[in-house]
């Protein structure tokens, strides 16, 4: 994964996008920052499981989904902005709520062990 590209993508994300990255070391798709929260909302609203944590290396929350959940996301999405073997960009119908995002990050930092290599 290109950590610099992830950082830049999330810096430029106004809460309207989900950026997913293939993590080769674990063989699953990951989202960070605002993207992770947007993806969490999708997973919760559709009853899908996802692993959520806070990445010490990226200094952002992260969410990991299986390929099966990714396929469901892509089937339910009409606005895919980019799709390669290592990155998928999706425009969400609505922006995330910043107060809810900050509350989620605070919860992650306080309750879930940090993920060091993600």
Secondary structure, 3 states (H helix, E strand, C coil): CCHHHHHHHHHHCCCCEEEEEEECCCCEEEEEHHHHHHHHHHHHHHCCCCEEEEECCCCEEEEEECHHHHHHHHHCCCCEEEECCCEEEEECCCCCCHHHHHHHHHHHHHHCCCECCC
